[in-house]
Amino acid sequence: MPTYRHTPADDPRNPMDTTTDTTQIAGHPLTPVTPFGVRIDAAHPGTPITDLPVARLRELAREHHLLLLRGFTAFTNADELTAYSAQWGEIAMWPYGAVLELVEHDNPDDHIFDHRYVPMHWDSMYREQIAQFQVFHCVSAPGIGNGGRTTFTQTEAVLRDADPAHRELWEKATGRYRRAVSDYVGECVSPVVTTHPDGFPIIRYNEPPVGEDFLNRPDLEFTGIPAEQLPEFHRTLNEALYNPRHLYAHTWQTGDVVIADNYTLLHGREAFTSRSPRHLQRVHVLGTPPLENTALTHR
């Protein structure tokens, strides 16, 4: 797993936190997050999250790729989260329903229910339609010092800032990804550098996991470049993805709601202390119209 140093944008020690550059949305202060995204704080703690107009939030999410809504009264159960998410668009339903409960299991059958790290990837890669937005709700934060930050990297910026030789190498590569576990069954084949529905270049990449204890390791294959260049390909791409200019690592507080742009971002998770009370809920919202997953070869 790549190593990096990063101070969250909501940490007062972050020298790049531009807290004075604040506007408002429905009377609630809006603050840029470094290196991308915006944070909206409740003007009065406990204000209902429904005070925020979803149409305006959707515009901000498309422009800034990540929204943090903090201090609002959000959801007391999965049904309330589902009803709220439906205001964002059509919900992508799974065999388990709309809401995925991301919490450590006693005997996990997959890495998403483990306490170890999760590599960078994009959601819906094995689904017929790719979700545009991920709606995350923090039911219970892991606690100070217990890890468990969710990592997001802005791939449009990665490509914009890339060394030309590195980008040329990435553009030659195609990833083949296979999984055969529970709700994640299928195979997809995608160029590493591909095109966003709005026409600009983005990255689609499932970072190869590190460690023998990683549960349900996907079968990954990268073609289009000579085998001897694969180590350089992964090294340079991972360094760019985890560069603080492109990476936001979110420290969860109970009640946080984060909306992430799944078209543009990759995301992962840092390891957290086993048995800490980290509990997130996630809903996938489709675009309008839904984006067909042309990379999917079979399910």
N, C-alpha and C positions, 0 to 999 in steps of 0.2 A: 504493500500500500504506500502511495506517495506520502512523504512527510512535508509539512508546511507549517508556517506560523501565520496566524490570522487573528486579529482582534475584532470581534463582532461589531457591526456598525452601531448597535444599540448599547455598546459598552462605553461608559464615559471616558475611558482611557484612549479611545480611538481618536487620533489627532485629525483624521479626515472627516469626522462626523460634522456635517454642516447644519447644525441645529438652528442656526439663525436664519436659514433660507427656508422659511415656512409659509405656506399658504393655508387655506382652509377648505374643507368640504363639509357642507351642512353645519358650519360652526365648529368643526373639530379640526385641530391642527394637523397639517400634512407636512412631513419632513422627508427630504431625500435620504436614502440609505446608501452607504458606500459598500461596494462599487456600483450597485444598481438596485433599483426598487424604491418604493416609498413606504413610509410608516404613517399610519393615521392613529392618533391617540384620542380616546374619549375625552371630550372637554370636561365631562363630569363622570367619574368612575361609576360603572354600572349602567350607563346609558344603553338602551337596546341597540343591538347591531343593526336592526332594521331602520334606524335613523339615517343610515348611509344609503344614498340612492345607488342601486346596483348598476344602472346604466352608466353613471359616472365612474363607478369602480371598474367596470369592464373596460372603459376607455383607458383608465390609468394602468390596468393590468396589461393591456395590449402595448401601451407606450413604454412602460417601465419594467415589464416582465415579472414583477413580484410585488405583492402588497402584504404588509403586515398591519393587521387591525388589532389594537391592544387596548385593554381597559374597558371593553364593552361587555355587556351581558350577552352571552352568545346562546349556547344550546344546552339543554338539560338532558337530552336523549338523542338517539340516532334519527328518530323521525323528524325532530325539529331541524337537525342539520340537513337532512334530505330535502325538506320543504324549502329551506333557505337556498340550498344549492340549485334547486329547480328554477329559481329566479334568474340564475346565470345562463341557463340553457338546458338542453336535453341531457338528462343524466345517463351515463353509460352504466347499464346494469350488469352485475356479475352473478354467478350462481349463488353467492352469499347475500346478494341484494345490492343496495346502493353504497353502503358504508363499510369500509374495511377497518377493522379494529386493529391498530398497530400496537401491540403490547406483547411483551415477552411471554412465551408459553413455557410450561414446566418441561415438556418434552417436544421442542419445536421440530416440525417436519420441513422447515424451510428457513432460509437465512433472514427473511423479513420478520420472523417471529423469534429470532435469536437476539442476543445482546451484542453480538460482534458487528463489525463495520459492514456496510453495504457499498459496493463500488458504484461509480457513476454509471447511469443508464437513463433511458427515457421510458416513460410508462406507455402501455398499450402496444408494445412492440409485437406481441403475440395475439393481438386482437384485430378484428376486421375493420374497426374504426379507431383512429387515434384521438385520445382526449385532448382538447385544447387547454383546459384549465384543471388543475388539481386544487381542491379545497381541503385544507388541513385544519383540524381543530384540536387544540391541546387540552385533553381532559385532565391530564395530570402531568406536570413537568418532572423530569428525572431528578431534579434537585441540584444545588450548587456543588460543583466538583465531580459530578457523576457522568459527565460526557453526554453523548446522545444528540449532538447538534445535527441538524439536517443540512446537508451541503448542496448548494445550487451553483452552477457555473453558466455564464452567459456566452453561448457558443458563437453568436454573431460577433461579439467583441473579440473572442479568441481568434477568429479568422481575420478580423480587421487588423489586429495587432501582431499577427504571426510573422515570423521570419519567412521571407519568400521561399527559401529552399525547403523549410519545414512544411509550409502549406502545400507546396508542389508534391511532396511525398505523401501527405495525408490525402490529397485529392486523387491519388492513384489507387488508394486502398478501398476494398469492399469487405464489409463484415458479414459473416454468416453466423447466425445465432440460433441455437436450438435448446429448447427446454421440454421436459416431459414430466412435470410435477403439478399435480392437483389442478388449480385454476390457470396455471401458466404452462400450457402445452402448445407447441407449435414451432415453426421455423420461419425466420425472416432473413432476407438478404437485402442489404442497403449499402450504397456508397457511404463512406465515412463523412465526406463532404457532400451535402445534398442541398435541396432548395426548400425554403419555407413557403407555405401557401401564398404569401404576399410577394414572393419572388426574390428574396435575398438569401445568401448562403448561410447554412447552419451545419452543425455537426450532429450525426447520429452514431453513437458509439456506446457499446457496453464494455466498460473497463474490465479486463481480465482480473478475477479475484486473486488475492494472495493468501496463502495459508492452507495447511492441510485440513484444518478444522472448519473450513467454510462449507456450510450445508447446501446440498443440491447445486453444485457447481454447474453452470451452463456450459454447453459445448460450443466453443467459440473458434472460428477460423477466419483469418484475414488473408485475402488474396489480392493480386494486382501489383504487388511489389516483391522483389526477390527475397528469399528467406533470410539472407544475411542482413537485410535492411529492417527486418521486423523489430529487433530490439531498439533501433533508433526511432522507428515509427512510434512505438508505444512510449518510449522515454520522452520524446519531444512533445507528443500530444498530451501525456499526463502532466508534464511540467506546465504546459500552457493552461490546461483545464484547472489546475490547482493553484495557479498564480493568483495572488491577492488582488490583482487588477481585474480579475474575472470571476473570482469566487466569493460567494457570500455564505457564511456558516451561521445558521440561525440557532441561537440559544433560546430554548423554549421556556415560556412562563405559562402557568396554568391559565387557561382562557384565551390564549393567543389564537387568532385565525390568520392563516397565511394562504393566499391565492397565488399560485405559480403558473407561469406560461409554459406548458409542456411542449409546445411546438419549438420553442427557442432554447429552453434550458435543458441541461442534464442535471440530475440530482443523485444524491447518495446519502449515507448516514455514517456518522462517526460511531465507534463502539461506545457502549455505556456500561456502567456498573450493573452486573447482574443483580436482579431482585430490586433494583431501584424502581420508583413508581412511574416510569415513563409510559404514557398512554396517549397515543394520537388516534384520531379518526380521519379517514380520507375518503373523498368523493371525487369521481371523475365526471367532468362536464364536457360534452361534445361541442364542437364548433357549429356554426350556422353558415352553410350546410355542413353536416358531419364530414370529416376528412377520412376518405377511404385509405386503408393501409395497403398501398401498392407493394410494399416490401414483403408482405406476408406471402409465403409460398404454400404453406398448408397448416392446418390445425389438427 
